[in-house]
Amino acid sequence: MTEALILIENISNNLKVIQIDGQLDESNVDEKITTIYQDLETSQPGTNYILDFTNLNYINSKTIGYLTDIYGKITQNGGKIVIAGAKPNITDILQVVGLTQLLETYATFEDAKTAMSVLTSTAGTTPTATPATPEPSPQQASPVASPEPTVPTPPPEAPQAVELATPPLETTVEPKPEAQPAPTPATPPTFPAPQPEVQPPVTPPTPQPTPTPENTPQEAEGEFDIPEINFASPEDTTTQQ
């Protein structure tokens, strides 16, 4: 466990100094910080504090959380707390976490003591009481007139029953459905009529002249050669044999 020391000293009736020496880390901060919380429980409302960091060498993140909580408890009790004599490494940590925006810091303890002493002396001044102005003596009371006799008020008549007119029943007219236009049939696509193929004219074959046989002179003259036929008698045939 690292060494750390926390001492609390009264400077005046409503001003105290919290002196923290050594290092506050995970090994000792929970134990040492209870000294401050115990003093806060017994301090009077409006008590101011000076955190003297002159001999403080190191603080961890948990210590930052405790300091923020202590600041809230002191301000809720009507007091003020400042930081004095912090070393550069401690000041850098306080600036990074934004604690210097909540607590005023002073370079030395004497500077913080002077500033807080002026604050506490101003706060401890009791305002001078202003003497009360004597109230004027009450004037003589005028005689009170005797009250007039009270005429009893007749009881109010019972309210007559008022017949409420029955509102006519509202007839809900359902809107007629809008007529939908008849769907237009789709026009079939028009295709051009096929054109007949033009056939070339057929040319009839030219008749060939029939060859004419050459006529012999005899056929031309109408004469024909008739072969000679010998008709022999049987006798002649036998004779010849």
C-alpha positions as CSV (number, residue, x, y, z in Angstrom):
1,M,0.0,0.0,0.0
2,T,1.4,3.4,-1.0
3,E,1.6,6.2,1.6
4,A,-1.1,8.9,1.8
5,L,-2.1,11.3,4.5
6,I,-5.3,13.4,4.8
7,L,-5.5,16.1,7.5
8,I,-8.4,18.5,8.1
9,E,-7.8,21.8,10.0
10,N,-10.1,24.6,11.0
11,I,-9.0,28.1,9.9
12,S,-12.1,30.0,11.0
13,N,-15.6,29.3,12.0
14,N,-16.7,28.5,8.4
15,L,-13.4,27.8,6.6
16,K,-11.5,24.5,6.7
17,V,-8.4,23.2,4.9
18,I,-8.1,19.6,3.7
19,Q,-4.4,18.7,3.3
20,I,-3.7,15.6,1.1
21,D,-0.1,14.3,0.9
22,G,1.5,11.4,-0.9
23,Q,-0.3,9.2,-3.5
24,L,-4.0,8.3,-3.7
25,D,-4.5,5.1,-5.7
26,E,-6.5,1.9,-5.8
27,S,-4.8,0.5,-2.8
28,N,-5.6,3.3,-0.3
29,V,-8.2,5.8,-1.7
30,D,-11.2,4.0,-0.3
31,E,-9.8,4.0,3.2
32,K,-8.3,7.5,3.3
33,I,-11.2,9.4,1.7
34,T,-13.5,8.4,4.6
35,T,-11.8,11.1,6.7
36,I,-13.3,13.8,4.5
37,Y,-16.8,12.3,4.4
38,Q,-16.9,12.1,8.2
39,D,-16.0,15.8,8.5
40,L,-18.8,16.7,6.0
41,E,-21.4,15.0,8.1
42,T,-20.5,17.1,11.2
43,S,-19.8,20.5,9.5
44,Q,-22.2,23.4,9.7
45,P,-24.2,24.6,6.7
46,G,-22.2,27.1,4.6
47,T,-18.7,25.8,5.6
48,N,-16.1,26.4,2.9
49,Y,-13.1,24.2,2.2
50,I,-9.6,24.5,0.6
51,L,-8.1,21.4,-0.9
52,D,-4.3,21.8,-0.3
53,F,-2.6,19.6,-3.0
54,T,0.9,21.1,-2.4
55,N,2.3,17.7,-1.3
56,L,0.1,15.5,-3.5
57,N,2.0,13.5,-6.1
58,Y,-0.5,11.2,-7.7
59,I,-4.3,10.6,-8.0
60,N,-6.2,7.8,-9.9
61,S,-9.5,7.9,-11.6
62,K,-11.4,6.7,-8.5
63,T,-10.0,9.7,-6.6
64,I,-11.5,12.0,-9.3
65,G,-14.9,10.4,-8.7
66,Y,-14.6,11.0,-5.0
67,L,-13.6,14.7,-5.5
68,T,-16.6,15.3,-7.8
69,D,-18.9,13.8,-5.2
70,I,-17.4,15.8,-2.4
71,Y,-17.8,19.0,-4.5
72,G,-21.5,18.2,-4.8
73,K,-22.1,17.6,-1.1
74,I,-20.3,20.9,-0.1
75,T,-22.2,23.0,-2.6
76,Q,-25.6,21.4,-1.5
77,N,-24.7,22.4,2.0
78,G,-24.3,26.0,1.0
79,G,-20.5,26.0,1.0
80,K,-17.6,26.4,-1.5
81,I,-14.5,24.4,-2.2
82,V,-11.3,25.4,-4.1
83,I,-8.0,23.7,-5.0
84,A,-4.6,25.2,-4.1
85,G,-0.9,24.3,-4.9
86,A,-1.6,21.5,-7.4
87,K,1.5,20.3,-9.2
88,P,1.6,20.3,-13.1
89,N,0.8,16.6,-13.4
90,I,-2.1,16.9,-11.1
91,T,-3.4,20.0,-12.8
92,D,-3.3,18.2,-16.2
93,I,-5.4,15.4,-14.9
94,L,-8.0,17.8,-13.4
95,Q,-8.2,19.7,-16.7
96,V,-8.6,16.6,-18.8
97,V,-11.6,15.4,-16.7
98,G,-13.1,18.9,-16.5
99,L,-12.8,19.3,-12.7
100,T,-11.2,22.7,-13.1
101,Q,-14.4,23.9,-14.6
102,L,-16.2,23.2,-11.3
103,L,-13.5,24.1,-8.8
104,E,-11.5,27.3,-8.8
105,T,-7.7,26.7,-8.6
106,Y,-5.0,28.8,-7.0
107,A,-1.2,28.5,-7.5
108,T,-0.4,28.5,-3.7
109,F,-2.2,27.8,-0.5
110,E,-1.7,31.4,0.7
111,D,-3.5,32.7,-2.4
112,A,-6.5,30.4,-1.8
113,K,-6.6,31.3,1.9
114,T,-6.7,35.0,1.2
115,A,-9.5,34.7,-1.4
116,M,-11.5,32.4,0.8
117,S,-11.0,34.6,3.9
118,V,-12.5,37.6,2.1
119,L,-15.4,35.4,1.0
120,T,-16.0,34.0,4.5
121,S,-15.7,37.5,6.2
122,T,-18.3,38.9,3.8
123,A,-20.6,36.0,4.4
124,G,-20.2,36.3,8.2
125,T,-21.2,40.0,8.3
126,T,-24.5,40.4,10.0
127,P,-26.6,43.1,8.4
128,T,-27.7,46.0,10.7
129,A,-31.3,45.7,11.8
130,T,-33.5,48.6,10.7
131,P,-35.7,49.9,13.5
132,A,-39.3,49.3,12.9
133,T,-41.5,52.2,12.2
134,P,-44.2,52.6,14.8
135,E,-47.6,52.0,13.5
136,P,-50.1,54.9,13.7
137,S,-52.6,54.6,16.5
138,P,-56.0,53.4,15.4
139,Q,-58.6,56.1,15.0
140,Q,-61.6,56.1,17.2
141,A,-64.0,53.6,16.0
142,S,-67.3,54.9,14.6
143,P,-70.5,53.6,16.1
144,V,-71.6,50.5,14.5
145,A,-75.0,50.7,12.9
146,S,-77.5,48.1,14.1
147,P,-78.0,45.4,11.6
148,E,-81.2,45.4,9.6
149,P,-83.6,42.6,10.2
150,T,-83.0,39.8,7.9
151,V,-85.9,38.7,5.8
152,P,-86.0,35.0,5.4
153,T,-85.3,33.9,1.9
154,P,-88.0,31.5,0.6
155,P,-86.5,28.1,-0.3
156,P,-85.7,27.8,-4.0
157,E,-88.2,26.1,-6.1
158,A,-87.4,22.7,-7.3
159,P,-86.2,22.8,-10.8
160,Q,-88.8,21.7,-13.3
161,A,-88.0,18.8,-15.4
162,V,-87.0,19.9,-18.8
163,E,-87.9,17.6,-21.6
164,L,-85.0,17.1,-23.8
165,A,-85.9,17.0,-27.4
166,T,-84.8,13.8,-28.9
167,P,-82.5,14.6,-31.7
168,P,-83.6,13.1,-35.0
169,L,-81.8,10.0,-36.0
170,E,-79.2,10.7,-38.5
171,T,-79.6,8.7,-41.6
172,T,-76.4,7.7,-43.0
173,V,-76.4,7.7,-46.7
174,E,-73.9,5.5,-48.1
175,P,-72.2,7.0,-51.1
176,K,-73.0,5.3,-54.3
177,P,-70.1,3.6,-55.9
178,E,-68.8,5.5,-58.8
179,A,-69.5,3.9,-62.2
180,Q,-66.4,2.5,-63.6
181,P,-66.0,2.9,-67.3
182,A,-66.3,-0.2,-69.4
183,P,-63.0,-1.6,-70.3
184,T,-62.2,-0.9,-74.0
185,P,-61.3,-4.1,-75.8
186,A,-57.9,-4.1,-77.1
187,T,-57.7,-3.5,-80.8
188,P,-56.1,-6.5,-82.6
189,P,-53.1,-5.5,-84.6
190,T,-53.7,-5.0,-88.3
191,F,-51.4,-6.9,-90.7
192,P,-51.2,-5.9,-94.4
193,A,-52.8,-8.5,-96.8
194,P,-50.3,-10.6,-98.5
195,Q,-49.7,-9.5,-102.1
196,P,-49.8,-12.3,-104.7
197,E,-46.6,-13.0,-106.3
198,V,-46.6,-11.8,-109.9
199,Q,-45.9,-14.8,-112.2
200,P,-44.0,-13.9,-115.4
201,P,-46.2,-14.5,-118.5
202,V,-45.8,-17.9,-120.0
203,T,-44.8,-17.7,-123.7
204,P,-46.2,-20.6,-125.7
205,P,-43.6,-22.5,-127.7
206,T,-43.3,-21.4,-131.3
207,P,-44.6,-24.2,-133.6
208,Q,-41.9,-25.6,-135.7
209,P,-42.7,-26.1,-139.4
210,T,-43.3,-29.7,-140.3
211,P,-40.7,-30.8,-142.8
212,T,-42.3,-31.5,-146.1
213,P,-40.9,-34.6,-148.0
214,E,-39.6,-33.8,-151.4
215,N,-42.0,-34.8,-154.1
216,T,-40.6,-36.9,-156.9
217,P,-41.4,-35.8,-160.4
218,Q,-43.7,-38.7,-160.8
219,E,-45.7,-38.0,-157.6
220,A,-45.8,-34.5,-158.7
221,E,-47.4,-35.4,-162.0
222,G,-49.7,-37.9,-160.4
223,E,-48.1,-40.9,-162.0
224,F,-47.1,-44.1,-160.1
225,D,-45.0,-47.0,-161.2
226,I,-47.0,-50.2,-161.1
227,P,-44.8,-53.2,-160.9
228,E,-45.5,-55.9,-163.5
229,I,-46.9,-59.1,-162.2
230,N,-46.7,-62.2,-164.4
231,F,-49.6,-64.5,-164.0
232,A,-48.3,-67.9,-165.4
233,S,-50.6,-70.8,-165.9
234,P,-50.0,-74.1,-164.4
235,E,-49.0,-75.5,-167.7
236,D,-46.4,-73.0,-168.3
237,T,-45.0,-73.8,-164.8
238,T,-44.8,-77.5,-165.6
239,T,-43.1,-76.8,-168.9
240,Q,-40.6,-74.7,-167.4
241,Q,-39.7,-77.4,-164.9
